[in-house]
Amino acid sequence: MPDYLHHSSGRTPIMTHSFNRRAVIAATAALAASLSLATPSMAEDPDFLNIGGGPSGGTFNVVATGLGDLMRETFPDSIIGVQPGGSGPNLLRVSAGDADLGITSASNAADAWAGRDPATPEAPIQNVRGLMSFFPSAIQIWVDASSDIYTVEDLVGRQISAGQPGQTSWNAFNNLLAIYDMTIEDLEADGGQVHHLSWAESQNALRDGQLDAVMWVALYPHSTVLATETARPIRVLSLDEDHVQEYLELHGAGFAAVNLPVGLYAGQTEPALSVGTTTFLFANDDMDDETAYRVTSSIWNNLERFQQTHALLQYINEDTAGRGMFVPIHPGAARFYDEQGIAVDDAQLN
């Protein structure tokens, strides 16, 4: 018990009304002062905390908005903002100090770290640090469940979309074709065409039967694909193990082999092997340790409520929260995970 709660004589003091009042005031002030120094939740709030999300209505935007609501409670004296963005733009903004938190994928972070990302052509981005893994994504090639397309080779001569040149999905698709000793020109033989469509255009065309296949690096199960299934059951192509290993060896920074389970989509009657990555929350390495600690602990201590923001956040648990980010963990987040006994991966980009 602190000394100021003991009487110097060791006897119980006479408790007059005026003495009690002074003692309580003094004790309360001293206790508040000690807590302000010792308790992370009482640390000074940053002036601003801007969060890089994604396009309006998309998963990143929904998650960032829910995170913003939580951060307003955690940092009541801060101005909290949610910005539109995406995996690549968020890396640029957080790295430049235009945002404080961002959502990205480990594959994007790996490419940006090495200067390979089209969004970061001038200089590598190596000043970002991971806070928490949110959910997985993978290379997925969707086809109608009744389609006769079962392999990458079966895409020759078909109507396909893999996003637009320069996008993450487009780059991954071209890398995948190279592993199979194929090119876009090969696919467009015999009347095939690879269309440069947006995400929404691709899914609409698949649903309407105007496309035979759509390839994207996407969350799973993706809500838009589930909506597509209101018109037709969908399944995902399985890549063979040898090609997956070759892809990981040549283009696998930020990726790992994943199995997409039976029932992932309505037409998915067999598991599908692919390569996947992790979507995670990150900060600039100059974020002070206490703020990073409070962000991480707030999410974890309010996890059930945060998971109500989006179904994919159910992925967060003790086995996943500190893993799969590839970039170094922020020291503030690392301290929290150490206190909780939550395992973290060693940085694979450093």
Helices and strands as residue ranges (DSSP letters): G 3-5, H 17-38, G 40-42, E 48-52, H 59-74, E 79-83, H 87-96, E 101-105, H 106-113, E 128-144, G 152-155, E 159-161, H 168-179, H 184-187, G 189-191, E 193-195, H 199-207, E 213-219, H 223-228, E 234-236, H 241-251, E 256-260, E 272-284, H 289-301, H 303-307, G 311-315, H 331-340
